[in-house]
């Protein structure tokens, strides 16, 4: 079982958030362990001070090193991976979340105010992770994003064993659109292929639709996807289909206007399929 300890000045933010939904079920099922700890328990003055002014001046306060270090050492051991949630870190990806889910023990440090002392980072932090190119008031939301993202790769957390592998980014593509009853709603009808019962055909159709959705919404991801597909295509001795981009264009051309609408693909045109 993966154990996660979060160092934060607001432990209730973490504890309350992980008690709901998929994470809550994972905790109850002993598939994951999440505990929050606060440096305030190591503060010795009557005000439980955990921050001070930065040397050299500047905006904001810096978390005190001594109380933070004691809180960290309370939970850290030889197999721990210590992560500091920071806008200066590498951006969290689906692959990084998958890697973190393989760990034995994670310690997530949530900064507040102006951040934490660099000497704590130099001495204890194994990796800095960011959830995006923006600044938050603290690392708690970032820690929760990391926990939620990695938990999806822990066996048993999701209802279906393949769910995480079918989500957006897992195969380099955005996920295809999904629908439920009724069959017709808001003057839009579910594509006929999804009602066919032909599993093989549906799987192939979903992959092509995922590619089209990615082309429209994330052309940067699509560029990498089509590059890989072309490498696979050229490696084949017997080519049963057309070149991947031309094959995808043909699929889109044969799609009805109604299906393009219900799939949210109205904005695409033939020029988008050119390199």
Residue pairs with C-beta under 8 A, 6 or more apart in sequence:
1 30
1 31
1 32
1 33
2 32
2 33
2 101
2 103
2 104
2 105
2 106
2 150
2 154
3 33
3 35
3 104
3 105
3 106
4 32
4 33
4 34
4 35
4 105
4 106
4 107
4 108
4 147
5 34
5 35
5 36
5 37
5 75
5 105
5 106
5 107
5 108
6 14
6 34
6 35
6 36
6 37
6 107
6 108
6 110
6 140
6 143
6 147
7 37
7 38
7 39
7 68
7 71
7 72
7 75
7 107
7 108
7 109
7 110
8 14
8 36
8 37
8 38
8 110
8 112
8 138
8 139
8 140
8 143
9 38
9 39
9 40
9 50
9 63
9 110
9 112
9 138
10 38
10 110
10 138
10 140
11 36
11 37
11 38
12 36
13 36
13 140
13 144
14 34
14 36
14 140
14 143
14 144
15 34
15 36
17 23
17 144
18 24
18 27
18 34
18 144
18 147
19 27
22 148
22 151
22 152
22 157
22 158
23 32
23 34
23 147
23 148
23 151
25 157
26 32
26 151
26 154
26 156
26 157
27 33
27 34
29 156
31 154
31 155
31 156
31 157
32 151
32 154
32 157
34 147
35 75
37 71
37 74
37 75
38 71
39 50
39 63
39 64
39 67
39 68
39 70
39 71
40 48
40 50
40 67
41 71
42 66
42 67
42 70
42 71
43 49
43 50
43 64
43 67
49 64
50 63
50 64
50 67
50 68
51 61
51 62
51 63
51 64
51 112
51 113
52 61
52 62
52 64
53 61
53 62
54 60
54 61
54 62
54 114
58 114
59 114
60 113
60 114
60 115
61 113
61 114
62 113
62 114
62 115
62 116
62 117
63 111
63 112
63 113
63 115
63 116
63 117
64 117
65 116
65 117
65 119
65 120
68 109
68 116
68 117
68 120
69 120
69 124
72 82
72 107
72 109
72 120
72 124
75 107
76 82
76 107
76 124
77 105
79 104
79 105
80 105
80 106
80 107
81 100
81 103
81 105
81 106
81 107
81 126
81 127
82 107
82 109
82 124
82 125
82 126
82 127
83 106
83 107
83 108
83 109
83 125
83 126
83 127
83 128
83 129
83 146
84 109
84 111
84 116
84 121
84 125
84 127
84 128
84 129
84 139
85 108
85 109
85 110
85 111
85 128
85 129
85 130
85 131
85 139
85 142
85 143
85 146
86 111
86 115
86 128
86 129
86 130
86 139
87 130
87 133
87 134
87 135
87 136
88 128
88 130
89 127
89 128
89 129
89 130
90 96
90 127
90 128
90 129
90 130
91 129
91 130
91 131
91 132
91 133
92 129
92 130
92 131
92 145
92 146
92 149
93 169
94 149
94 167
94 168
94 169
94 170
96 129
97 146
97 149
97 150
97 152
97 153
98 150
98 153
100 106
100 146
100 150
101 150
101 151
101 152
101 153
101 154
108 139
108 143
108 146
108 147
109 116
109 120
109 125
109 139
110 138
110 139
110 140
110 142
110 143
111 138
111 139
112 137
112 138
112 139
121 128
129 142
129 146
130 142
131 141
131 142
131 145
131 146
136 142
151 157
152 158
152 163
152 164
152 167
153 164
155 161
158 164
164 170
165 171
166 175
167 175
168 174
168 175
169 221
171 210
172 221
172 224
172 225
172 228
173 207
173 210
173 211
173 213
173 214
173 221
173 222
173 225
174 210
174 213
174 214
174 217
174 218
174 221
175 210
175 213
176 206
176 207
176 209
176 210
176 213
177 209
177 213
177 262
177 263
177 264
179 190
179 194
179 262
183 189
183 190
183 195
184 190
188 258
188 261
188 262
189 258
189 262
190 262
191 205
191 259
191 262
191 263
193 201
193 202
193 205
194 202
194 205
196 202
208 248
208 251
209 263
211 222
211 225
211 226
211 248
212 248
212 251
212 252
212 263
212 265
212 268
213 263
213 264
213 265
214 221
214 222
214 225
215 222
215 248
215 268
215 272
215 273
216 264
216 265
216 267
216 268
216 272
219 272
226 244
226 245
226 248
229 244
230 243
230 244
230 245
233 239
233 241
233 243
233 244
241 247
242 250
245 273
245 275
246 273
248 273
249 270
249 273
252 260
252 265
252 268
252 273
253 270
255 263
255 265
260 266
260 268
